[in-house]
Amino acid sequence: MEIVSTGGTYKLLKENGIEAIEVSDVTGFPEMLDGRVKTLHPMIHAGILARRDLPEHMQAIDDKNITPIDMVVINLYPFKQTVLKEGVEFEDIVENIDIGGPSMIRAAAKNYESVAVVTDPAQYSEIITQLKDAGELSLDLHQRLMAEAFVATANYDAMIASRMHKEFCEGFPASFPVPMEKVEDLRYGENPNQAAAFYMDPFTPGTTVAKSEQLHGKQLSYNNILDLDKALDICMDFEKPTAVVMKHTNPCGLASADNIYDAFMTAYNVDPLSAFGCVICLNRNCDVKTAEEISQHFVEAVICPDYEEGAVEIMEAKKNIRLLRTNAPICPAAKHREYKMKKVQGGMLVQTDEDVVIDPANLTVVTNRAPTEEEVHSLLFAWKLAKHVTSNAVVYVRGERAVGIGAGQMSRVDSAKIATMKANEPTEGCVMASDAFFPFRDGVDEAARAGVTAIIQPGGSIRDQEVIDAANEHGMAMVFTGCRVFRH
């Protein structure tokens, strides 16, 4: 057996007493262009690509004194690690685009029946075991290595394509490469009969669930991850201490306060019935007092920047609760806007993230009465909440806390009725936010019956005047934002 290696690996092998041959000795041509060209040579690629079952292939390489290569082991240039380095120069990124490595991997994978292609150290153990036990590798292993090799090069190219398109292009690319790395296989998907796995985009900056550290509890489920992601997304809209209580991808409680304990207590009590089995996000460290309260309830998971001393130990008494820390701030500055993707049968929808920030100065007052300064403050809080609730969304807010949340209805007036029904306190004096315009005045009339004093909505209905007239009849203030925030 002979080992052929390039410079850096050759040196490492020799230092460890392993005999090897330098690539340049095989090709008869020295590495050049600062190492850019070393394996791109017929002496290498013909040795990889020659089919052992075709006599003419074997005769051709024999005539040229080319030795067949039976195994290709490649660790690609660290493109991802280079991109993620702080302050990295673009030239360094380009220099870490591997050319020869992917070429040899693809060549070996194409000739998989004759050549084993190894692209991940995790594969070494099985290969060594089979070689020791049988002296050769099974066809089944050759086939799996081939498939995994093409996954490796596809993801490597996707990372490069994604980074370069972002650098030099605008809009949506002609095809949509998405670099993703598996975090883990999940126990199951939305339901036990569905298989699932969790992947992460290595280039997404900011605070994410995928980057968070789990401190306690059993493995996260598919549904846990969905709820944690949504809760984190909501919390990152707020600067003040804020708590979000999530259930089935909809918030059932949200509040901001002067401290995280008060924020949590208020948020949880918005709809304590729905909060059973919830996911909680706190945008401040979880203190002992808050941990004691959380431990009194059935909670699936908690995510926050960190936990104060003693807080984890208190909640660990609940063996199934998952405790995650982001080790990074949860705030607007930590929020990264990226493409949002939704798989549909036979295709995929891609859109930019919702990134409309409402300036109080740009609100259009459309009623006889303008909202008070206090109402404007609550309306903007309500708007931030409404844009995270599944459409049709109607929310009632008092101050900086949710009072009633109506989600996911086919009729907007039904969402208004549900918001009233779900309220755990009187709704008199609340403000209302709607994620889209009112198609009829009935939603406004329902809000009036609940005691709502001011409404924020996008506007844009052919019946806007009818809706405005209804608000005036009830003495309400109404403002238009001019933008819709549907979430299907």
FENLIN-V17456 format. One record per residue. N is the residue number from 1. RES is the residue in three letters. SS is DSSP state (@ for helix, = for strand, . for the rest). PSI is psi in whole degrees, 0 to 359 (* if undefined). Layout:
n	res	ss	psi
N	RES	SS	PSI
N	RES	SS	PSI
This chain:
n	res	ss	psi
1	MET	.	136
2	GLU	.	144
3	ILE	.	126
4	VAL	=	131
5	SER	=	155
6	THR	.	175
7	GLY	@	300
8	GLY	@	315
9	THR	@	323
10	TYR	@	314
11	LYS	@	317
12	LEU	@	317
13	LEU	@	315
14	LYS	@	320
15	GLU	@	335
16	ASN	.	17
17	GLY	.	22
18	ILE	.	122
19	GLU	.	138
20	ALA	.	162
21	ILE	=	133
22	GLU	=	145
23	VAL	@	320
24	SER	@	331
25	ASP	@	332
26	VAL	@	315
27	THR	@	337
28	GLY	.	19
29	PHE	.	128
30	PRO	.	154
31	GLU	.	144
32	MET	=	173
33	LEU	.	49
34	ASP	.	36
35	GLY	.	1
36	ARG	.	330
37	VAL	=	116
38	LYS	.	319
39	THR	.	354
40	LEU	.	80
41	HIS	.	144
42	PRO	@	329
43	MET	@	333
44	ILE	@	306
45	HIS	@	327
46	ALA	@	325
47	GLY	@	331
48	ILE	@	317
49	LEU	@	345
50	ALA	.	125
51	ARG	.	127
52	ARG	.	338
53	ASP	.	0
54	LEU	.	109
55	PRO	@	323
56	GLU	@	326
57	HIS	@	313
58	MET	@	324
59	GLN	@	322
60	ALA	@	316
61	ILE	@	331
62	ASP	@	321
63	ASP	@	331
64	LYS	.	11
65	ASN	.	40
66	ILE	.	129
67	THR	.	131
68	PRO	.	143
69	ILE	.	123
70	ASP	.	340
71	MET	=	135
72	VAL	=	122
73	VAL	=	117
74	ILE	.	131
75	ASN	.	113
76	LEU	.	157
77	TYR	.	145
78	PRO	.	68
79	PHE	@	311
80	LYS	@	311
81	GLN	@	326
82	THR	@	315
83	VAL	@	322
84	LEU	.	353
85	LYS	.	136
86	GLU	.	130
87	GLY	.	18
88	VAL	.	141
89	GLU	.	147
90	PHE	@	325
91	GLU	@	322
92	ASP	@	323
93	ILE	@	313
94	VAL	@	319
95	GLU	@	342
96	ASN	.	22
97	ILE	.	113
98	ASP	.	135
99	ILE	.	305
100	GLY	@	323
101	GLY	@	303
102	PRO	@	327
103	SER	@	315
104	MET	@	322
105	ILE	@	313
106	ARG	@	321
107	ALA	@	314
108	ALA	@	321
109	ALA	@	323
110	LYS	@	325
111	ASN	.	41
112	TYR	.	332
113	GLU	.	334
114	SER	.	335
115	VAL	.	132
116	ALA	=	130
117	VAL	=	121
118	VAL	=	120
119	THR	.	0
120	ASP	.	128
121	PRO	@	336
122	ALA	@	344
123	GLN	@	345
124	TYR	@	317
125	SER	@	311
126	GLU	@	321
127	ILE	@	312
128	ILE	@	318
129	THR	@	314
130	GLN	@	321
131	LEU	@	320
132	LYS	@	318
133	ASP	@	320
134	ALA	@	348
135	GLY	.	356
136	GLU	.	169
137	LEU	.	143
138	SER	.	157
139	LEU	@	322
140	ASP	@	317
141	LEU	@	319
142	HIS	@	317
143	GLN	@	317
144	ARG	@	320
145	LEU	@	321
146	MET	@	312
147	ALA	@	317
148	GLU	@	331
149	ALA	@	315
150	PHE	@	328
151	VAL	@	318
152	ALA	@	314
153	THR	@	326
154	ALA	@	317
155	ASN	@	323
156	TYR	@	314
157	ASP	@	324
158	ALA	@	320
159	MET	@	316
160	ILE	@	313
161	ALA	@	317
162	SER	@	314
163	ARG	@	319
164	MET	@	324
165	HIS	@	320
166	LYS	@	324
167	GLU	@	320
168	PHE	@	350
169	CYS	.	165
170	GLU	.	162
171	GLY	.	194
172	PHE	.	135
173	PRO	.	163
174	ALA	.	324
175	SER	.	166
176	PHE	.	84
177	PRO	.	132
178	VAL	.	108
179	PRO	.	121
180	MET	.	140
181	GLU	=	135
182	LYS	=	127
183	VAL	=	311
184	GLU	=	157
185	ASP	=	140
186	LEU	=	161
187	ARG	.	320
188	TYR	.	178
189	GLY	.	220
190	GLU	.	328
191	ASN	.	157
192	PRO	.	338
193	ASN	.	2
194	GLN	.	130
195	ALA	.	153
196	ALA	=	157
197	ALA	=	159
198	PHE	=	126
199	TYR	=	157
200	MET	=	149
201	ASP	.	115
202	PRO	.	344
203	PHE	.	0
204	THR	.	117
205	PRO	.	182
206	GLY	.	192
207	THR	.	127
208	THR	.	162
209	VAL	.	320
210	ALA	.	329
211	LYS	.	353
212	SER	.	158
213	GLU	=	125
214	GLN	=	124
215	LEU	=	336
216	HIS	=	154
217	GLY	.	167
218	LYS	.	173
219	GLN	.	141
220	LEU	.	143
221	SER	.	168
222	TYR	@	312
223	ASN	@	325
224	ASN	@	313
225	ILE	@	318
226	LEU	@	313
227	ASP	@	320
228	LEU	@	319
229	ASP	@	315
230	LYS	@	318
231	ALA	@	318
232	LEU	@	318
233	ASP	@	317
234	ILE	@	311
235	CYS	@	328
236	MET	.	0
237	ASP	.	353
238	PHE	.	141
239	GLU	.	318
240	LYS	.	161
241	PRO	=	122
242	THR	=	142
243	ALA	=	139
244	VAL	=	134
245	VAL	=	118
246	MET	=	143
247	LYS	=	118
248	HIS	.	48
249	THR	.	14
250	ASN	=	140
251	PRO	=	132
252	CYS	=	3
253	GLY	=	140
254	LEU	=	134
255	ALA	=	146
256	SER	=	148
257	ALA	=	184
258	ASP	.	341
259	ASN	.	162
260	ILE	@	331
261	TYR	@	310
262	ASP	@	323
263	ALA	@	315
264	PHE	@	312
265	MET	@	318
266	THR	@	315
267	ALA	@	317
268	TYR	@	324
269	ASN	.	1
270	VAL	.	315
271	ASP	.	72
272	PRO	.	333
273	LEU	.	312
274	SER	.	336
275	ALA	.	352
276	PHE	.	120
277	GLY	.	31
278	CYS	=	175
279	VAL	=	138
280	ILE	=	136
281	CYS	=	132
282	LEU	=	135
283	ASN	.	11
284	ARG	.	165
285	ASN	.	142
286	CYS	=	119
287	ASP	.	174
288	VAL	@	318
289	LYS	@	317
290	THR	@	320
291	ALA	@	319
292	GLU	@	320
293	GLU	@	316
294	ILE	@	321
295	SER	.	349
296	GLN	.	352
297	HIS	.	163
298	PHE	.	107
299	VAL	=	132
300	GLU	=	317
301	ALA	=	152
302	VAL	=	136
303	ILE	=	135
304	CYS	=	170
305	PRO	.	316
306	ASP	.	177
307	TYR	=	134
308	GLU	.	160
309	GLU	.	127
310	GLY	.	341
311	ALA	@	316
312	VAL	@	316
313	GLU	@	323
314	ILE	@	314
315	MET	@	340
316	GLU	.	344
317	ALA	.	334
318	LYS	.	101
319	LYS	.	335
320	ASN	.	349
321	ILE	.	134
322	ARG	=	129
323	LEU	=	120
324	LEU	=	145
325	ARG	=	141
326	THR	.	339
327	ASN	.	27
328	ALA	.	157
329	PRO	.	150
330	ILE	.	96
331	CYS	.	170
332	PRO	@	323
333	ALA	@	338
334	ALA	@	2
335	LYS	.	128
336	HIS	.	127
337	ARG	.	125
338	GLU	.	169
339	TYR	.	141
340	LYS	=	129
341	MET	=	142
342	LYS	=	119
343	LYS	=	132
344	VAL	=	166
345	GLN	.	117
346	GLY	.	9
347	GLY	=	190
348	MET	=	138
349	LEU	=	137
350	VAL	=	134
351	GLN	=	161
352	THR	.	161
353	ASP	.	154
354	GLU	.	120
355	ASP	.	26
356	VAL	.	121
357	VAL	.	124
358	ILE	.	120
359	ASP	.	128
360	PRO	@	328
361	ALA	@	342
362	ASN	@	3
363	LEU	.	138
364	THR	=	115
365	VAL	=	123
366	VAL	.	356
367	THR	.	169
368	ASN	.	324
369	ARG	=	129
370	ALA	.	150
371	PRO	.	149
372	THR	.	168
373	GLU	@	320
374	GLU	@	319
375	GLU	@	320
376	VAL	@	317
377	HIS	@	314
378	SER	@	324
379	LEU	@	319
380	LEU	@	323
381	PHE	@	315
382	ALA	@	322
383	TRP	@	318
384	LYS	@	325
385	LEU	@	313
386	ALA	@	325
387	LYS	.	351
388	HIS	.	2
389	VAL	.	138
390	THR	.	134
391	SER	.	153
392	ASN	.	132
393	ALA	.	131
394	VAL	=	129
395	VAL	=	145
396	TYR	=	136
397	VAL	=	143
398	ARG	=	122
399	GLY	.	243
400	GLU	.	47
401	ARG	=	146
402	ALA	=	147
403	VAL	=	317
404	GLY	=	139
405	ILE	=	122
406	GLY	=	120
407	ALA	.	151
408	GLY	.	28
409	GLN	.	153
410	MET	.	339
411	SER	.	132
412	ARG	@	325
413	VAL	@	328
414	ASP	@	323
415	SER	@	321
416	ALA	@	319
417	LYS	@	319
418	ILE	@	321
419	ALA	@	321
420	THR	@	315
421	MET	@	323
422	LYS	@	346
423	ALA	.	136
424	ASN	.	12
425	GLU	.	165
426	PRO	.	139
427	THR	.	359
428	GLU	.	127
429	GLY	.	2
430	CYS	.	166
431	VAL	=	163
432	MET	=	145
433	ALA	=	140
434	SER	=	134
435	ASP	.	345
436	ALA	.	174
437	PHE	.	161
438	PHE	.	121
439	PRO	.	338
440	PHE	.	170
441	ARG	.	352
442	ASP	@	327
443	GLY	@	324
444	VAL	@	319
445	ASP	@	320
446	GLU	@	320
447	ALA	@	321
448	ALA	@	320
449	ARG	@	331
450	ALA	.	352
451	GLY	.	16
452	VAL	.	139
453	THR	.	339
454	ALA	=	149
455	ILE	=	139
456	ILE	=	131
457	GLN	=	164
458	PRO	.	325
459	GLY	.	174
460	GLY	.	5
461	SER	.	152
462	ILE	.	345
463	ARG	.	25
464	ASP	@	317
465	GLN	@	321
466	GLU	@	319
467	VAL	@	318
468	ILE	@	317
469	ASP	@	320
470	ALA	@	317
471	ALA	@	318
472	ASN	@	320
473	GLU	@	325
474	HIS	.	2
475	GLY	.	22
476	MET	.	157
477	ALA	=	143
478	MET	=	135
479	VAL	=	147
480	PHE	=	139
481	THR	.	335
482	GLY	.	5
483	CYS	.	145
484	ARG	.	147
485	VAL	.	48
486	PHE	.	143
487	ARG	.	108
488	HIS	.	*
